[in-house]
Amino acid sequence: MKNRDFEEYYLKYRSLVVKVAMDRIGNYQVAQEICQKVFIAFYTNMERIEPAFVKAWLIRCTNNAVIDYMRMAQTKKEVLSTNSVSVDGNNLVEKSMELYQEKMYSRDLAGRIFREVRAVNEQWYEVLILCCVEGMSYAEAAKKLDISESVLRARLYRARVYIKEKFGDEYKECKL
């Protein structure tokens, strides 16, 4: 019984949990990891959560998991910056820090872009998430959104034009 209830909640709220994490983090893989952690915690606490509060509990737990992730990322950044090791005259940690900072900047940029697009047009946001983040084909995304493929392509085009206008050179780094 518990497994069946869990599966129903998982299927119902999985995409919501990923979206909440995506909005805050801006990285789909990390959002997926957070989703896994949230649902593991949900499974262990399921009996104590009233069915009417499951959605709110999952959202709160997701936000907490995002905060934990950000703290952990900040801690790793601090540890790397204080423990630099030099090999053959090249500072490996400096290079790894640069890569880490670039990655964090890209995540932040993607998060800002997704938040901005969502605020302007929810339909554009949905298309971007399905096609660019989840990697769905145009046909799959159109079917999921219950629209034609040409409408989907038009929304995606308009979203990309908006992003190019709004974010300019920064957009080139994001590859949406």
N, C-alpha and C positions, 0 to 999 in steps of 0.2 A: 504494500500500500504506500509506504513512504517513498519507494523508488518511483512509483507511477506518479505520485503527486509532484515529486521533484522534477521529473521529466516534463510534466505539464508546465510547471513554473519556468523551467529552463527554456523551453520552446517559446513560451509567451514573452519572457522578459530578456532573453539573451541579447537581442539587438538593441534594446534600450540601454542595457548596462554597457555595451560596447560604445554606443553613441555618447553616453555621458562621459566615459573615459576618454574617448576621442576628442570631445570638445575641450577637455582640460589639458590633455597631453599632446595631441596632434600627431600621434604615431599609432598606426593600426596594430602593429605587432604587440606593442606594449599594452594597448587597449585590450587585446585578446588575452594577454597574460593576466591582466587585472580582472577581466571577466571570469577567468578560471578560478582565481583566488576568491573572488566574491561568491561564486556558486559553491565552492568547497566550504566556505564559512556558512553559507546559507544551509547547506545540507546538514552540517553538524548542529545547527541551531534551529532547524525547521520546526520542531515540536513546540518551541517557545514563542514562535512568531504567529500572531493572529493572521488568518488569511486576508483580512481587510487591509492589513498593514504590510503585506509582502512587498509591494511595489516601492513604497516609501523606504522600507528597510534596505532593499537592494540599492536604491539610489544613494542613501546615506552611506552604506557600506562601500559603494563604488567611490564616492567622494573621499572617504577616509583612506581607501586603498591608493587613490591617486596622490593624496597628500603624503602617505608613507613612501610611495615611489619617488616623489620629488625630494623628500628628505634624504632618502638613500642615495639618489643621484648626486645631491649636493655634498653628502658625506664622502662619496667616492671622489668627487672633484677635489675636495679639500685634501684628502689623503694623497691623491696623485700629485698635487702641487707641492706638498711638503716632503715627499719622498722621491725627489728626482735622482736619477742614476745616470751617469755619463759613461758611454761606451764609445771608444774610438773617436772621441771628440764630438760625437753627436749626442745630443740630449734626447734620449728616447722618450722620456716622460713628457718633455715639452712638445714633441711631435704628437704623442698620443693625446695630450691635453688639447692641442690645436684641433685634432680630429674630433675629439669629444665636444669641444665648444662649437665646432661647425655643425655637428650632428644635433646638438641642443638648439642651436640657432634655427636649423631647418625645421625641427619639431615645433619650435615656437612660432616660426613663420607659417607653417602649415596650419597650426592651431588658430592663429590670427586670421588667416585667409578663410578657413572653414567657418569661424564665428561670424566674420563679416558677411560672407555669402549667405549664411543661414539667416542673419538679421535682415538682409535685403530681400531674399527670395528663398523660401523653404523648398520649393520644387527644384531649384538649381542645386541646393545643398544635397537633397536626396540623390539626385543624378550623379553628382560628384562622388558621394560616398560609395554608391553602388559600383560605378564604373572605374573610378580612379583609386579608391581605397580597397574595396572588397574584390576588385578585379573581375567583376562580372562582364560578360559580353553585352553588347548593346541589346541583343535579342532577349537575354535573360533579365536584364534590368528593366526593359520595357514591359516584359510580361509581369514582373513583380510589381511594377508601378501601375499596371493596367493602362498603359498608353501605347501608342504606336511607336515604332522604332524611329520614324522621322521626327516625331515630337520630342523624343528623348535626345536625338542628335541636336535638334535646335536648342533645347534647354542647355545641353552641355556646351554648345558653341557660345551661347549668350553668357553663360557663367564664366567661361574662359576669357571672353572679351572683357567682361566686367572686371575680372581679376587682373588682367593685363593693364587696364586703365587705372585701376585703384592702386595696384602694388608695383607697377612698372618693372624696373630691373630686378627687384626682389623676386618677382614671379618666375623668372627664368631659372632660379635656383631650386624652386619647389617642384617643377616638372609635373604639373597637373594636366 
